[in-house]
Amino acid sequence: MTLQLRLVTPDDVDTVMRWSQDERVNRYVGGASVWTPEFTKARVLSAGGGDTFRRWYLAFDGEAVVGLGAIMFPDDATELGYWVDPDRWGHGYAGQILDAMIEIARAEQRDVPLSAQIQPANGASVRVAERAGFAWFASHADFDEYRRDA
């Protein structure tokens, strides 16, 4: 089944909160082990379209929310990211979300590479990115950056 994506809305705070409070999800995000409710709410509200730097999309398999895709617009690249509900890990959703985010990035028509920031210990995410055509680009303080052409 093909995933459907839609921009997050204020009504999605509780869904995102469930993941932002889950140490399994945040283990590879960087920073604090879990996000505060206030930080999560602020991120959802800004990423739902009010922020020109960041947009988040919920991913649905039928009626079930299975994850989240993110697109961010730093100057030198278009950064893509994804979270998958831990109850849905191992079902190929991360790759499907990343593929959908690549399509969204292409629609932006920015003449910059696509980027994914991945914790070195997150081998599953590295494999997802590599399958989507990303290759290691640089190591930073707490993550490796993978890039591909748009």
Secondary structure, DSSP 4 states (H G I P E B T S, - for coil): ---EEEE--GGGHHHHHHHHT-HHHHTTT-SSSS--HHHHHHHHHIIIII-SSEEEEEEEETTEEEEEEEEE--TT-EEEEEEE-GGGTTSSHHHHHHHHHHHHHHHHT-SS-EEEEE-TT-HHHHHHHHHTT-EEEEE-SS-EEEEE--
